Amino acid sequence: MTEAQPRVLRCGDLVLDESRWTVHRAGTLVDLSPTEFRLLACLLRDQGSVLTRGELLERVWGRGYTGQPQVVETYVSYLRRKLHRLGPPLIHTRRGVGYLLRGYDPDVLDLGVPDLARDYPEEPEPHGSGWSLAEGGSDDGGRRARQLLRPA
């Protein structure tokens, strides 16, 4: 009889070991409840893909769950609080759609669609497209975020 291979899920500096029920972020052990652990494992398995509230309810809480559907938002906020204090945000909301887990990429401009950001120019186009890029504020933990701003 062979031993089962340990299942380790990774995204950037986040490491979840399903066989040991442990999570590390930036080398630091993160204490998660069983529900937080299952939710994070679900997001990690489908990282880069948006998962709806319904999909997360079914996968994490089970088909028979009859409680409040807002439990997803509550547990996502718990995970964010525990994980994002140790590094850049990994869990992202797609308003009106769901959640996705994506590794931090400082070169991506987050417009709600991950890969489209690379197609925007650094400078406004000649003849005024009306859009420009501006640097973020200084309260961002040392990382300079870019925002797409439309002139007034």
Helices and strands as residue ranges (DSSP letters): E 8-11, E 14-17, E 22-25, E 28-29, H 34-45, E 51-52, H 53-56, I 57-61, H 71-83, G 84-86, E 91-94, E 98-101, G 116-119, E 132-135, E 146-149
